[in-house]
């Protein structure tokens, strides 16, 4: 059923209590946590959807969400994006299309504001797949007995210092090297840093590791509870920092039975664990939506030595400007994108010809290819992509790189 809406737009101050109720009913989030989040990100991040007069409750808030601008890193470059969270619909009004209407408003607004991508963690898949979101990457919850992490004596040329969690600037400087060498990490604003270092509103204890050249990593831990030690955040950019973090966490073996942390598929603590016993307790997939095909393709980075041309025949039922054929020319790690005339495309298709390597795919499949979460061969195998071997080989080179992951939850 199509929703009848009285208006999408910024949340009004008098609607904040109603929005908090919707979020509590949708996710079980208490009012104090909702208020803390709004204060951290600012009230202007909240959006609301009001019912139209035909619904019998003109002007009443039926759905809300949070949306904010951020940079999402792919191929060593930041891509202008928007994060979406707390998408909630009045339980009495579900099934009427209000969730879709709210998201359409969010995506249109973000695209008009310059965002090339949108990212979120889904509570349900059907709603977001209908809106053109694709699987973008993963977030792992890892855990291990502390003794399993012990790799012997820590390096003798390293140091460890306690750091104030109130100032994330030095931590952000360390984390920046990860942004440029991995795929899928987001550039944190003040709100995301607070979520990372103070997940329950209480500051974690932050310890920085380094050597003669300066800091090389950090670990933020919450106080041990229930025989568990939770690592709220970590960034380890050198072998020395990894070994020092291993020794630091193994030092809790008399106090806890298990250490938990969040990371990616190639987590350094997992790769260098000297004993078996590390396990993945959960693996969540986050979703990605391409809002502007040329802007998204030209904003991200690519392998510097890959040169070639690839035509992407994209279908997007929600954003017509994204539908059509786009020529992607790659050189020196940068892309140039040009839309091909529709008349020429039609003639080529009618004649059974292709001007170079061509891939045909939906906007959702393009999101998975773009992030590197799913390769072109896997997408073709399940029917989400069509193209010849030459095109697939080029796409595999174009979008190669580390598997995308993101520890931030929102």
C-alpha positions in Angstrom: 0.0 0.0 0.0 1.3 3.5 -0.8 1.7 5.8 2.1 -0.2 9.1 2.2 2.2 11.6 3.7 1.8 15.0 5.1 5.5 15.9 4.8 9.1 14.8 5.2 11.6 17.1 6.8 13.7 18.0 9.8 12.3 16.9 13.1 10.6 19.7 15.0 11.5 20.3 18.6 8.0 19.4 19.8 8.3 16.1 18.0 11.4 14.9 19.8 9.5 13.0 22.5 7.4 11.3 19.9 10.5 10.3 18.0 12.1 8.9 21.1 9.0 6.8 21.6 9.2 5.4 18.0 12.9 4.6 18.5 12.2 2.9 21.8 9.4 0.8 20.3 11.5 -0.1 17.3 14.8 -0.9 18.9 14.3 -0.9 22.7 16.6 2.1 23.0 15.8 4.0 26.3 15.1 7.7 26.3 18.3 8.7 27.9 20.4 6.9 25.2 18.3 8.6 22.5 18.8 12.0 24.1 22.5 11.4 24.4 22.8 10.5 20.7 20.8 13.5 19.6 23.1 15.8 21.8 26.2 14.2 20.3 25.2 14.4 16.7 23.0 17.5 17.0 19.2 17.8 16.7 19.6 18.7 13.0 20.4 15.0 12.1 16.8 13.9 12.9 14.2 13.6 10.1 10.5 12.9 10.5 7.6 11.8 8.3 4.1 13.0 9.1 0.9 11.3 8.0 -1.4 13.1 5.6 -5.0 14.0 6.3 -6.3 10.9 4.5 -4.7 8.8 7.2 -6.9 10.4 9.9 -4.1 11.9 11.9 -2.9 14.8 9.8 0.5 16.1 10.8 1.2 13.3 13.2 4.7 11.8 13.3 4.6 8.2 11.9 8.3 7.6 11.2 11.7 9.1 12.0 15.4 8.5 11.3 18.8 10.0 11.9 21.0 11.0 9.0 24.4 12.8 8.9 27.2 13.5 6.4 30.4 11.6 6.6 33.3 10.4 4.4 33.4 6.7 3.6 36.8 5.5 2.4 37.3 3.2 -0.6 40.5 2.7 -2.5 42.5 5.1 -0.3 40.2 8.0 -0.9 37.2 9.5 0.9 33.8 9.4 -0.7 31.1 11.9 0.4 28.4 9.8 2.1 25.6 9.8 4.6 25.1 7.5 7.5 21.6 6.5 8.4 20.4 5.1 11.7 17.4 4.6 14.0 14.9 4.2 11.1 11.6 3.7 13.1 8.0 3.5 12.1 5.0 3.7 14.4 4.0 0.1 15.1 0.3 1.0 14.5 1.2 2.3 11.0 3.5 -0.4 9.7 2.7 -1.9 6.3 1.5 1.3 4.8 4.7 2.4 3.1 5.8 5.0 5.6 9.3 3.4 6.0 9.9 3.5 2.2 8.6 7.1 2.0 10.9 8.2 4.8 13.9 6.6 3.2 13.1 8.0 -0.2 13.0 11.5 1.4 16.3 10.8 3.1 18.1 9.6 0.0 16.8 12.4 -2.2 17.9 15.0 0.3 21.3 13.4 0.7 21.9 13.2 -3.0 20.9 16.8 -3.5 23.3 17.7 -0.7 26.3 16.1 -2.5 26.4 12.6 -1.0 27.5 9.9 -3.4 26.7 7.0 -1.0 24.5 6.0 1.8 25.3 3.4 4.4 23.3 1.7 7.2 23.0 -1.4 9.3 19.6 -3.0 8.4 17.0 -4.2 10.9 15.3 -5.8 7.9 16.5 -6.6 4.4 13.4 -6.4 2.1 12.7 -2.7 2.7 16.3 -1.6 1.9 16.8 -4.0 -1.1 13.6 -2.5 -2.7 15.2 0.9 -2.3 18.4 -0.2 -4.1 20.7 -0.9 -1.2 23.3 -3.7 -1.7 25.5 -5.7 0.7 28.5 -3.4 1.2 30.8 -5.1 3.8 31.0 -6.8 7.2 31.7 -6.2 10.9 32.9 -9.1 13.0 32.6 -9.6 16.7 35.7 -11.6 17.8 36.5 -13.1 21.2 39.2 -15.2 22.7 40.5 -16.3 26.1 43.2 -13.8 27.0 45.9 -16.5 27.3 45.3 -17.4 23.7 46.5 -14.0 22.6 49.8 -14.2 24.4 52.7 -14.2 22.0 55.6 -14.2 24.5 57.4 -11.2 26.0 56.5 -7.8 24.4 59.0 -6.0 22.2 61.7 -4.5 24.3 61.9 -1.3 22.2 58.3 -0.4 22.7 56.3 1.7 25.2 52.7 1.8 26.5 51.0 4.9 27.9 47.6 5.7 29.2 45.8 8.4 27.1 42.8 10.6 27.8 39.7 9.4 26.1 38.3 12.9 26.1 40.6 14.0 23.2 40.4 11.8 20.2 42.7 13.9 18.0 45.8 11.8 18.5 43.8 8.6 18.0 42.2 10.0 14.8 45.7 10.7 13.5 46.7 7.1 14.0 43.5 5.8 12.6 43.9 7.8 9.4 46.5 5.4 8.1 43.9 2.6 8.3 41.4 4.7 6.4 43.8 5.0 3.5 44.9 1.3 3.4 41.6 -0.5 3.9 38.1 -0.3 2.4 34.9 0.6 4.2 36.0 2.6 7.2 34.2 5.8 7.9 35.8 9.1 9.0 34.4 9.6 12.5 32.8 12.8 13.6 32.5 13.7 17.3 29.4 11.5 17.8 31.0 8.4 16.3 34.1 8.9 18.3 32.0 9.1 21.4 30.2 6.0 20.5 33.5 4.2 19.9 35.3 5.3 23.1 32.3 5.7 25.4 29.8 3.1 24.2 27.7 3.2 27.3 28.3 6.8 28.1 31.2 6.1 30.4 34.7 6.8 29.0 36.9 3.7 28.2 40.5 3.5 29.4 42.7 4.2 26.4 46.3 2.9 26.1 48.6 3.9 23.3 51.5 1.8 22.1 54.6 3.0 20.3 58.3 3.1 19.7 61.1 5.5 19.1 59.2 6.9 16.1 56.1 7.7 18.0 52.6 6.2 18.6 51.8 3.1 16.5 48.4 2.0 17.8 45.9 2.1 20.7 43.4 0.0 22.5 40.4 1.3 24.4 39.0 -1.1 27.1 36.0 -1.0 29.4 36.5 -2.1 33.0 36.2 -5.9 33.3 32.7 -7.2 34.1 31.3 -10.7 34.5 34.7 -12.2 33.8 34.8 -10.4 30.4 37.0 -7.6 29.0 35.4 -5.6 26.2 37.7 -3.8 23.8 35.6 -0.8 22.8 38.0 0.3 20.0 41.5 -0.5 18.7 43.8 0.6 15.9 47.1 -1.3 15.4 49.3 -0.1 12.5 52.6 -1.9 13.1 53.7 -5.4 14.0 55.2 -4.0 17.3 51.8 -2.4 18.2 50.0 -5.7 17.5 52.5 -7.7 19.8 52.2 -5.1 22.5 48.4 -5.2 22.3 48.5 -9.0 22.5 50.6 -8.8 25.7 48.5 -6.1 27.2 45.2 -8.0 26.7 46.8 -11.3 27.8 47.7 -9.6 31.0 44.0 -9.7 32.0 44.0 -13.6 32.1 43.7 -13.6 35.9 40.7 -11.3 35.9 38.7 -12.4 32.9 37.8 -15.5 30.9 37.3 -13.9 27.6 38.3 -10.8 25.7 35.9 -9.4 23.1 36.5 -6.9 20.3 35.1 -5.7 16.9 37.1 -5.9 13.7 37.3 -7.1 10.1 38.0 -10.4 8.4 41.7 -9.8 8.4 41.9 -8.7 12.0 45.5 -8.4 13.2 44.8 -10.0 16.6 43.3 -12.9 14.9 46.0 -13.3 12.3 48.8 -13.3 14.9 47.1 -15.3 17.6 49.7 -18.0 18.5 47.1 -20.5 19.8 43.7 -21.7 18.6 40.7 -20.4 20.4 39.8 -17.1 18.7 36.3 -17.3 17.4 33.9 -15.1 15.5 30.8 -14.7 17.7 28.9 -12.6 15.0 29.3 -11.3 11.5 27.0 -8.5 10.5 26.7 -7.1 7.0 26.1 -3.4 6.4 24.4 -2.1 3.4 25.5 0.5 0.8 23.4 2.6 -1.6 24.9 4.5 -4.5 23.1 7.8 -4.8 25.1 9.3 -7.7 26.8 6.9 -10.0 29.3 9.2 -11.7 30.2 11.0 -8.4 30.6 7.7 -6.5 32.8 6.2 -9.2 35.0 9.3 -9.6 35.4 9.9 -5.9 36.9 6.5 -4.8 40.4 5.4 -5.5 41.6 2.5 -7.7 44.7 0.3 -8.1 47.4 2.7 -9.4 48.7 0.5 -12.2 45.4 -0.6 -13.7 44.4 1.0 -16.9 41.3 0.3 -19.0 37.8 1.1 -20.0 34.6 -0.5 -18.8 31.0 0.2 -19.6 28.5 -0.2 -16.8 24.8 -0.6 -17.9 23.0 0.3 -14.6 19.3 0.1 -13.7 17.9 2.1 -10.8 14.2 2.2 -10.3 14.4 4.9 -7.6 16.8 7.5 -9.0 16.4 7.7 -12.8 19.6 9.7 -13.2 21.5 6.6 -12.2 20.0 4.4 -14.9 21.8 4.1 -18.2 25.3 3.3 -19.5 28.4 4.9 -18.0 31.9 4.6 -19.5 34.4 4.1 -16.7 38.0 5.0 -17.8 40.7 4.2 -15.3 44.2 5.6 -15.2 46.8 6.3 -12.4 44.3 5.3 -9.7 41.6 7.7 -10.8 38.4 7.3 -12.7 36.7 9.5 -15.3 33.1 8.7 -16.0 31.0 9.7 -19.0 27.4 8.9 -19.7 26.8 7.3 -23.1 23.9 8.6 -25.3 20.8 6.5 -25.0 20.2 6.4 -28.7 23.7 5.0 -29.2 23.2 2.4 -26.5 19.9 1.3 -28.0 21.5 0.9 -31.5 24.3 -1.1 -30.1 22.0 -3.4 -28.1 19.7 -3.9 -31.2 22.7 -4.8 -33.3 24.1 -7.1 -30.7 27.3 -5.1 -30.4 29.2 -3.7 -27.5 31.6 -0.8 -27.6 34.2 -2.3 -25.3 33.7 -4.4 -22.1 30.1 -4.1 -20.8 28.6 -5.1 -17.5 24.8 -5.0 -16.9 23.7 -4.8 -13.3 21.3 -3.2 -10.8 22.2 -0.3 -8.6 22.2 -2.7 -5.6 24.7 -5.1 -7.3 26.8 -2.2 -8.3 27.1 -1.3 -4.6 28.5 -4.7 -3.8 30.9 -4.5 -6.7 31.9 -0.9 -5.9 32.8 -1.7 -2.2 34.7 -4.9 -3.1 32.4 -6.9 -0.9 31.4 -9.2 -3.8 33.5 -9.7 -6.9 32.0 -9.7 -10.5 32.3 -13.5 -10.9 30.3 -14.2 -7.7 27.7 -11.7 -8.8 27.4 -13.2 -12.2 27.2 -16.7 -10.8 23.9 -15.8 -8.9 22.5 -13.8 -11.8 23.0 -10.3 -10.3 25.3 -9.2 -13.1 25.6 -9.9 -16.8 28.7 -9.6 -18.9 31.4 -11.4 -20.8 34.7 -12.7 -19.5 36.6 -9.7 -20.7 34.4 -7.3 -18.8 34.5 -9.5 -15.6 38.3 -9.6 -15.7 38.5 -5.8 -16.0 35.9 -5.3 -13.2 37.9 -7.7 -10.9 41.0 -5.6 -11.5 39.2 -2.2 -11.1 37.5 -3.0 -7.8 40.2 -5.2 -6.3 41.5 -4.4 -2.8 41.1 -5.3 0.9 37.7 -6.8 1.9 35.5 -3.9 3.2 34.7 -3.8 6.9 33.5 -1.3 9.4 33.6 -1.6 13.2 31.3 1.4 13.8 27.7 0.5 14.6 24.9 3.1 14.2 
